[in-house]
Amino acid sequence: MLYQRNAQDCIRKYHADAHINGIDYDRHLEETMAEKFSQEIMVAGNKYMLRPVGTRIPDWLRTISARKKIREELLGIVVEENKT
């Protein structure tokens, strides 16, 4: 529920910013996506609570072992997305 509340607060701010700046913003779509994501978080949390040991994700050492250049790839993505 905390995620959904934070999402609603952000969506309200984004809608106001878009309105002031004359930018199209589909608030209903954004709220729908946040609600669906919130529901999926609850489903995943319930599954985890039923079987916490069987749902672990790999740690970074295992990830790096499988994909040697993952750090560089992620850094490249971040740098590319933050170019102005």
Residue, then its C-alpha position, 0 to 999 in steps of 0.5 A: m500500500l505504501y508503494q501505491r500511495n507514493a505513486q498516487d502522490c507522484i502522479r498528482k504532481y506529474h499531472a500538475d506539472a504537465h498541465i502547467n507546461g502544456i504537455d499531454y499526460d494520460r493520468h488515468l493510464e498512469e494510475t492504472m499502471a501503478e495500481k496493477f504494479s501494486q497488485e503484482i507487488m502484493v502477489a509476489g510478496n505473498k508468494y515469497m512469504l509462503r516460500p522465502v527460501g525458494t524465491r531468492i534472486p542471484d546476488w551480484l557476484r553470480t550475475i557478474s560471473a554469468r555476464k562479465k561486462i554487466r557493470e559496464e553495460l549498466l553504466g553505459i545505459v545510465v550515462e546514455e539515459n542521462k545525457t542532456 
